[in-house]
């Protein structure tokens, strides 16, 4: 995906990129790699989401626009894991 994005950025015939998503998530490292590639864009990047949760959301946070494919599209949160020290947990 990252290589395909970079090739599209370099191609003068490509004026913009549409990323069609259908994912429940995935590895954080992969999502961050895609997000870095989207951040380094030199052309508009639009996300067309059918199902996009967790890693899919993270990967596309910096796109220029996100569009739900239809009324039944599912777009979820990135999800968060937080580590809290015991003393802080007790305080909160």
Helices and strands as residue ranges (DSSP letters): H 2-10, E 16-23, H 28-39, E 44-52, H 55-59, E 65-68, E 74-75, H 86-91
